Amino acid sequence: MTVSPHEQTAPLIMSAVVAMAANRVIGDGTGLIWHLPDDLKRVKALTMGCPLIMGRKTWDSIGRPLPGRGSIVLTRDQHWHAEGAIIVHDFNAALVAAKSWIAAHNPQCRKIILFGGGEIYRMGLDYCQQIDLTVIDISPDGGQNAALFPALDATEWSRQVEAVIAPAGDIPGYRYECWQRATPPCDL
């Protein structure tokens, strides 16, 4: 595989990919609370060929490695294993694993994806240059184990609404937003 000089020098960035309810709920401890087929297609397009850094609960909700992407799972459990996952126990190790996955599987990739859940977003948002956010027009309770996406500081981020999708049948309305960091992120 030939890599152009531009691709070799393009900076590596981190981007978060998130779906959240209007009240910032991203899950109920077992997975997503909604099913948006078109958003899943968008997530696939945004993440294909990239390493995904996720927590164990996010891995459990997916249940398998996503084809064409590296699954780096951050867990405190030193004995946890999952076939197809690269298992790490701290965020720095996740960054190293993501870079190693890129070098071994897709050197043209210039993006590490922060993929959730709530604890992983809190650990990694300072490293993110961009957030691809789906905001769903619902406000579920999420229950006792609700995971929330952190509130974004408007002085550190600028938002652009890319599309607004009207409700259809049992699918609620939602919108796609792209947030760009206005201040430099932490170094990867």
N, C-alpha and C positions, 0 to 999 in steps of 0.2 A: 504494500500500500504506500503510495507516494503522498507525502505531506508537503503542501506548499510552504514557502518561507513565511508568508503571512500567518498561516495557521500555527507554525512553530513559535511565532513571537506574540500571537494574540494572547492577552492575559486570561488566566483561568478565573472564572467568577463563580459565585454561588448564587443560586436563585431558589426561592421558596415557591412551591406549588401548593396551594391551599384552597379548600372549599369550606366555607363557614356560613352559619346562619347569621341573620341580621344582628343577633345578640352575641356574636363571636363564638358560639358553640360549634365545635368541629366534630364532636363525637360523644357517645354516651358510655365509653369504656369498653364497648364491644365492637365498635365500628361506626361507619357513617350512619346518620339518621335518615338520609334521603337517598334516592336513586335517580340520577340525572344522566341518561345514556349519552346525550350530546356532550356533556361535560367530561365524561369518561373518555370519549374520543379525543377531546381537546387535551386532556392530561396525557394521553398516550403520545400525541403529537409533540407536546412540550418536553416530554421526558425521554423519548426514544433515543437510544444510543448513549445515555448518560448514567452515571452512578447515582443512586438514590440513598440518602442517609435517612433512616427511619428508626423509630423505637420498636421494641418488641411487641407492644400492643398493636401498633400499626401493621407490623408483619403478620401478627395473628389474625387481624381482621381481613387481610388479603389472602393469607393462607398458602402462598407460594411465591417463588420469584417471578417477577414480571418479565416476559420475554424481551430480549434486546436491551436490557438495562441491568446494571449491577445493583444487587440488594445488599446494602451495608446496614446491619442491624446493631444498634447500640442498646446494650442491656447491662444491668448491674449483676445479673445472675451469671456467675463464673462457670456454671455447669450447663447452661442452656445451649442447645444445638438445634439447627434447622438445616435440612438439606437445601443447597442452593443459595444459602445466605453467607455473607462474610460477617463474622461476629466480632464485635469490638466492645470495649468496656469503658471508654471515655471518648470525649468529643475529638481530641487531638488525634487519637488512633483512627477515628472515623475519617478525618481529613486525609490522613496518610493512606488509608485503605482506598479512598475515592481516587486519589491521585494515582495510586498503583493500578487500580482497575482501568483508568483511562489509558495509562501507558501500555497495559497488556491487551486491552480489548478495542479501544477506539481512540488512538492518538489525535484524531481530528476534533474530538470533543473538547470544548473549552468551558464546560459548565458542570458544576456539581449541583445536584438538586437536593434541597432540604425538603423532606417528604412527610414529616409529622411523626408523632402527634404533638400535643401541647408542650410536653417537656422538651422535646427535640427542637421545636420552634423557639422556645425560650433560650435554649443553649446556643442556637445557631444564627438567630436573626442579625446579630452584630456583624456577621461575616457576609451577609447577603447584599448584593448590589441591586437585586430586583425581586419583586414578589408578584407572581401571577395568581391573582385572587378571584375566586368565584364567590359571590355573596348571594345567598339564597334568601328570598323574601319570606322567611319563617322565623319564629323565635321559640324554639323548643326549650323545654326545661333542661333536658340532657341528663337529669337524674343526679344521684349522689356522686357518680363517677364521671360527671361531665368534664370533657376536655375543652379548653378555651384557647383561641388564638390570641396572642398578646395584642393589646391596643398599640397602634402605631403613632409615634410622635410626628405631628404634621410639620415640625421644623426639620425633621430628618428625612422625610419622604415626600415625594410629589406623586399625585394620583392621576391616572388617565382612565376614564371609562371607555372600554373598547367595544362593548356591545351590551344591549339590554334585551333580555328574552322575556316575552310575555308569558303568563301562566297558560297552560294548555292541559285540559282534562285534570288528572290528579297530579300533574307536575307543577310545582309552584314557579312563580316568576323568579328570575335571577339575573345577575349581571356579571360581566367579566371586567375586571379592573387590572391594570398594570401599575404597580408602584415602583418608582425608581428612587434609589437612595440619593439624597441631596448632599450628604456628607460622606466622606470616604469610609468604606467598611473596614473591618479588621482584616489584616493580611491572612491569606490562605497559606 
